[in-house]
Amino acid sequence: MTPSARLAAAIEVFTAIETDRRPAPDALKSWGVAHRFAGSGDRAAIAGLVYDALRRRASSAWLMGADDARAVLLGMLKRERGLGADAIAKLADGSNYGPAALTDAERGRLDAADMSEAPPHVAGDYPEWLDPQFARVFGDDRAEEGAALASRAPLDLRVNTLKADGDKASARLSDLNTEPSPWSPWGLRIQMAADAKSPAVHAEPAFIKGMIEVQDEGSQLAALFSGAKPGEQVVDLCAGAGGKTLALAAMMQNKGQIFATDDDKRRLAPIHDRLARSGARNVQVRTPKSIGGEIDDLAGRIDLVLIDAPCTGTGSWRRNPDAKWRMRPGALEQRSKEQAEILDRAVPLLKAGGRIAYVTCSVLDEENGAQVRGFLARHPDFAVQEPAEVVKALGADIGKAFAKAARLTDEGILMTPRTTGTDGFFVSVLRRNT
């Protein structure tokens, strides 16, 4: 396919997403099934255009003065890809299988590219109804923070220290041009161009042998900040597919015990194969029972409860850009209620001096600081472990630099793409005093 044909296809897919309210992966898959002549490179390029348009939907529409699929795609080429009007005109030239030629009005908009009067939610490419929440957390920086959440994410890997070290894993992945990630002692990063196909990491021998896992650096740091130690008794209360469970097992050097569970046993399905591949031997998977009680026998025995809480996912917008436009206020209210309930469920499990590591992939105070404040009001025998002490797990020099980059509050640690180069994550460590 020509570049012009790829752009036309992206406009077609984007239209389906908007009119049918379909998730982007579904719309892209349907287009690929209906256009089997398109090669893998074509599909990757079209997906890149669609996702970049979703990332910059609000600002691209503002720039072009219209919010239809064509306007958003053309505006994105200016906003995200940095193309000038002449370069865009070569793509939208009215050729066979390509978009119609640029109009004079469109060229004028692209030449002017005036965003000076755009409100923060437009410049930051996030839903307008979330502007008060963003203002509460980020103040005058909210447009820049939103824009960073709209950027393209790198591919991060975690080295499984049960089977390899960073040098060994990197050598096995030499064809992927990995580099150490900035903060995590286990992190490797792969930077990718806009049109690049995602590398087939799951087919790499290093992955098959359990030497690496795909995991954002922020998620790696959330596990590290929990402070899990060899020999401890740990519950991963929202284990899901097991990403943080695996990181904890490596931190604990297969000593002690991790009990991994989740309210939805379907989310636990991938964890068994991942555990076998990783070499983790100190994990028990507790599948939820229809009548509950799968971890009742652990009451009063646990040193650490990790809560990777269900949340709105605002911190992961770089990887799921269509999710932010489908998010509704009711989702925030529902997630906040669930988070409070899960925090309270952790309390009976802990022994005296035990701790909760509360984690979200959200940047919203309602799911982060407010949850911690509410928990402390309900459970005055708990206190927040000083965030400046928590980040010392990174080592003196890196911990000091990280403390300056992240937002450290009375309630915990907030990472964002703008400040730490990770997905948006919040971590609070709550210690039981009695």
Residue pairs with C-beta under 8 A, 6 or more apart in sequence:
1 9
1 38
1 39
1 42
1 45
1 97
2 95
2 97
2 98
3 91
4 90
4 91
4 92
4 93
4 95
4 97
4 98
4 99
5 97
5 98
6 42
6 45
6 46
6 49
7 49
7 73
7 91
7 92
7 98
7 99
8 97
8 98
8 99
9 31
9 35
9 38
9 42
9 46
10 46
10 49
10 50
10 53
10 73
11 69
11 70
11 73
11 99
12 31
12 69
13 24
13 27
13 28
13 31
13 46
13 50
14 50
14 53
14 54
14 69
14 72
14 73
15 68
15 69
16 22
16 27
16 30
16 31
17 23
17 24
17 27
17 50
17 54
17 322
18 69
20 27
21 326
22 30
23 322
23 326
24 50
24 51
24 54
24 321
24 322
27 50
28 43
28 46
28 47
28 50
31 46
32 38
32 43
38 46
40 197
41 197
44 195
44 196
44 197
44 198
45 195
48 194
48 195
48 196
49 73
49 76
51 152
51 321
51 322
52 76
52 80
52 81
52 152
52 194
53 60
53 69
53 72
53 73
53 76
54 321
54 322
54 325
55 76
55 80
55 125
55 150
55 151
55 152
55 317
55 318
55 321
56 72
56 75
56 76
56 79
56 80
56 125
56 150
57 67
57 72
57 125
57 325
58 121
58 122
58 125
58 126
59 75
59 79
59 115
59 118
59 122
59 123
59 125
60 71
60 72
60 73
60 74
60 75
60 76
60 78
60 79
60 80
61 67
61 71
61 72
61 75
62 75
62 115
62 118
62 122
63 75
63 78
63 79
63 109
63 110
63 113
63 114
63 115
64 71
64 72
64 74
64 75
64 106
64 109
64 110
65 71
65 105
65 109
70 99
71 106
74 88
74 92
74 102
74 106
74 110
75 109
75 110
77 83
77 87
77 88
77 91
78 84
78 85
78 88
78 110
78 113
80 194
81 194
84 110
85 102
85 107
85 110
85 111
88 102
88 110
89 101
89 102
89 107
91 98
91 99
92 98
92 99
92 100
92 101
92 102
92 106
93 101
93 102
94 100
94 101
102 110
115 122
115 123
119 128
119 131
120 131
120 134
120 135
120 142
120 143
120 146
121 127
121 128
121 130
121 131
121 134
121 143
121 146
123 143
123 146
123 147
124 134
124 142
124 143
124 144
124 145
124 146
124 147
124 149
124 150
125 146
125 147
125 149
125 150
126 134
126 146
126 149
126 150
126 317
126 324
127 324
127 325
127 327
129 329
130 314
130 327
130 364
131 142
133 332
133 364
133 365
133 366
134 142
134 145
134 146
134 363
135 142
136 365
137 145
137 363
137 364
137 365
137 414
138 144
138 145
138 363
141 418
144 418
145 363
145 416
145 418
147 418
148 416
148 417
148 418
149 314
149 315
149 317
149 318
149 324
149 363
149 416
149 417
149 418
149 424
150 317
150 318
150 321
151 318
151 417
152 192
152 194
152 318
153 216
153 318
153 319
153 417
153 423
154 189
154 190
154 191
154 192
155 189
155 190
155 192
155 198
155 199
155 201
155 214
156 181
156 187
156 188
156 189
156 190
156 214
156 215
156 216
156 217
156 220
157 169
157 173
157 178
157 187
157 188
157 189
157 190
157 201
157 212
157 213
157 214
157 215
158 184
158 186
158 187
158 188
158 212
158 213
158 214
158 215
158 220
158 246
158 247
159 165
159 166
159 169
159 186
159 187
159 188
159 211
159 212
160 186
160 210
160 211
160 212
160 213
160 246
160 250
160 278
160 279
161 186
161 250
162 210
162 249
162 250
162 253
162 254
162 278
162 279
162 280
163 209
163 210
163 211
163 278
163 279
164 172
164 206
164 211
164 212
166 180
166 185
166 186
166 188
168 211
169 178
169 188
169 206
169 211
169 212
170 178
170 180
170 188
172 204
172 205
172 206
172 211
173 188
173 204
173 206
173 212
176 190
176 199
176 201
176 204
177 190
177 191
178 188
178 189
178 190
179 188
179 189
179 191
180 187
180 188
180 189
181 187
181 188
181 189
181 217
181 220
182 217
182 420
182 421
183 217
183 221
183 394
183 398
183 402
183 420
183 422
184 217
184 220
184 221
184 224
185 224
185 394
185 395
186 220
186 247
186 250
187 217
187 220
188 212
189 217
190 199
192 198
192 199
201 207
201 212
201 214
202 208
202 214
204 212
206 212
207 213
208 277
209 277
210 277
210 278
210 279
213 243
213 246
213 247
213 274
213 278
215 243
215 247
216 316
216 319
216 422
216 423
217 421
217 422
218 315
218 361
218 415
218 420
218 422
218 423
218 424
218 425
219 243
219 244
219 247
219 361
219 423
219 425
220 247
221 394
221 415
221 422
221 425
221 427
222 244
222 308
222 357
222 359
222 425
222 427
223 244
223 247
223 248
223 251
223 306
224 247
224 251
224 393
224 394
225 357
225 390
225 391
225 393
225 413
225 427
225 429
226 248
226 304
226 306
226 357
226 359
226 427
226 429
227 304
227 355
227 357
227 390
227 393
227 429
228 234
228 248
228 251
228 252
228 304
228 306
229 251
229 252
229 256
229 303
230 251
230 252
230 253
230 255
230 256
231 252
231 255
231 256
232 252
232 256
232 303
232 304
233 256
233 257
233 259
233 298
233 301
233 302
233 303
233 304
234 248
234 252
234 256
234 257
234 258
234 259
234 302
234 303
234 304
234 305
234 306
235 258
235 259
235 260
235 261
235 295
235 298
235 302
235 304
235 305
235 306
235 346
235 349
236 242
236 244
236 245
236 248
236 258
236 259
236 260
236 261
236 306
236 308
237 261
237 262
237 305
237 306
237 307
237 308
237 342
237 345
237 346
238 262
238 263
238 306
238 307
238 308
238 309
238 310
238 342
239 245
239 260
239 261
239 262
239 267
239 268
239 271
239 285
239 308
240 262
240 267
240 268
240 271
240 308
241 267
241 268
241 269
241 270
241 271
241 274
242 260
242 268
242 270
242 271
242 274
242 275
244 306
244 308
244 359
245 258
245 260
245 271
245 275
245 280
245 283
246 274
246 275
246 278
246 280
248 258
248 306
249 258
249 275
249 278
249 280
249 281
249 282
249 283
250 278
250 280
252 258
252 282
254 279
254 280
254 281
254 282
255 282
256 282
257 282
257 283
257 284
258 280
258 282
258 283
258 284
259 283
259 284
259 286
259 295
259 298
260 268
260 271
260 283
260 284
260 285
260 286
261 268
261 285
261 286
261 287
261 288
261 294
261 295
262 268
262 288
263 288
264 288
265 287
265 288
268 285
268 287
271 285
272 285
275 283
275 285
286 294
286 295
287 294
288 294
295 349
298 349
299 348
299 349
300 348
300 349
300 350
300 351
301 349
301 351
302 349
302 350
302 351
302 354
303 350
303 351
303 354
303 355
304 354
304 355
304 356
304 357
305 346
305 349
305 350
305 354
305 355
305 356
305 357
306 356
306 357
306 359
307 342
307 343
307 346
307 356
307 357
307 358
307 359
308 359
308 360
309 335
309 338
309 339
309 342
309 343
309 358
309 359
309 360
309 367
309 371
310 335
310 338
310 339
310 342
311 335
311 339
311 360
311 361
311 362
311 367
312 327
312 331
312 332
312 335
312 362
312 364
312 367
313 320
313 323
313 361
313 362
314 324
314 327
314 361
314 362
314 363
314 364
314 424
315 360
315 361
315 362
315 363
315 415
315 416
315 423
315 424
315 425
315 426
316 323
316 361
316 423
316 424
317 323
317 324
317 424
318 417
318 423
319 423
332 364
332 366
332 367
335 367
336 366
336 367
336 370
336 371
339 360
339 367
339 371
340 371
340 374
340 375
343 356
343 358
343 371
343 375
344 375
344 378
344 379
346 356
347 356
347 379
347 432
350 356
350 432
351 432
352 432
352 433
352 434
353 431
353 432
353 433
354 431
354 432
355 385
355 429
355 430
355 431
355 432
356 382
356 429
356 430
357 427
357 428
357 429
357 430
358 371
358 372
358 375
358 412
358 426
358 427
358 428
358 429
358 430
359 425
359 426
359 427
360 367
360 368
360 425
360 426
361 423
361 424
361 425
362 368
362 424
362 426
363 414
363 416
363 424
363 426
367 426
368 411
368 412
368 414
368 426
368 428
369 409
369 410
369 411
369 412
369 426
372 384
372 411
372 412
372 428
372 430
373 411
375 382
375 430
376 382
376 383
376 384
376 430
381 432
381 433
381 434
382 430
382 431
382 432
382 433
383 430
383 431
383 433
384 410
384 411
384 412
384 428
384 429
384 430
384 431
385 429
385 430
385 431
387 403
387 408
387 409
387 412
387 413
387 428
388 403
388 408
390 413
390 427
390 429
391 399
391 402
391 403
391 406
391 408
391 413
392 399
393 399
394 402
402 420
405 419
405 420
406 413
406 414
406 415
406 419
406 420
407 413
407 414
407 415
407 416
407 419
408 414
411 428
412 426
412 427
412 428
412 429
413 426
413 427
413 428
414 424
414 425
414 426
415 422
415 423
415 424
415 425
415 426
415 427
416 422
416 424
417 423
417 424
